Structure formats: structure tokens, C-alpha cells
Amino acid sequence: MSVNIQLEWTPNPSTLKYVVDRRLVSSGAVNITSKQAAEEKSPLAVKLMGIKGVMAVMVGSNFVTVTKGDEGEWDELNDAVMATLDEHLTAGLPSVNEEALAAARTATGAGGSVEARIQDILDAEIRPAVAQDGGDITLDRFEEGIVYLHMKGSCAGCPSSTATLKMGIETRLRELVPEVNEVVSV
């Protein structure tokens, strides 16, 4: 069955978002920043990371974000990414290794009730919003009033990510979780 792929620009000029008409992961997102990580986590990312200029791939619920390095040009990269996505998804091949995804979910945010409340807010409000721009934000940990977050996909290296982190995410978390004093990216 042929796949429908729609290209979307993101706030990060180095990242494009490819929205597809099928589910790629059961929940969350898988962020890949090396060929070794791709081999462990995602057969689709292995192919995409093989394209000259591709530096990172994030596979979300129904989208893939691709981040290019300095040597990549979008005109050439886009054609290769679109062809790779079409070929892989039309063949019905898996996008991610679900076992690796489950292990990542288990390892994320291992703490108590404050971390659970932060995780709930991230999952319900913040992650869906940043996913619209091709990114993802996950909780690393909460220590001594500081929330440590991982910025992924188009959020990683985005010129507006600091503003999003401080004015958006930090403000919202401080509003709902009084124990939060600051939010930082790791």
C-alpha cells in the first residue's frame, strides 16, 4: 500500500518534518543521533542515517524529523529522504524496534510523585505541542527544584528552543508544580 508523505517546515532551519498516513510508533518518540543508535533502535533510521548529510532522525507517532548537518543541502536530501520513507513504509517494514522503545520508556524519569506530575504535564500538554513542530521533549530527572529535560528532533538546536524552554515549559511547570524552580536542557 502506497504511503502519503507530507513535508512540513519546522522552526529549526536544520530540521524538516515528514508526516505520514500511518502509525510509526505505539507511543512517544525515538530519537537517533548516531548510526550505532539507529542500528539498535530503528531499521528506518538506519536507512535515513545512510543518506549523506543526515545527522539525526526522530521517529514519532506519525512523523519523522530529519536533521541535516553542514554538508547537507535540503534540495538533495529531501528527495532521498522522501524516496527512502516511501520505499520503507510501502513495504510495510517496521519503523522502530519496539523493545528498544519500551526500554527507553522504562528508563525515563524513574522518580517519585513530583516527577510523576511533571511527566503527566509533559505527556498531556507539552509533548503534543512540540510534536507539531517535529520535536520531542523528555524528562531526564528532577533534582532540588530543577527539571532536566532532553530536547529532541527539531527542538534540539532550534534557535527558539531556549525561549520555548524558559517562557513556555518552565512557566507552565512552575504554575502546576510548586516544587519546580527552574527548567534546563541536558
ABEGO torsion letter per residue (X at the ends): XBBBBBBBBBABAABBBBBBABBABABEBBBBABAAAAAAABAAAAAAAABBGBABBBBBAABBBBBBBAABBAAAAAAAAAAAAAAAAAAGBBABBAAAAAAAAAABGABBAAAAAAAAAAAAAAAAAAAAAGBBBBBABBBGGBBBBBBBEAABGBAAAAAAAAAAAAAAAAAABAABABBBBX
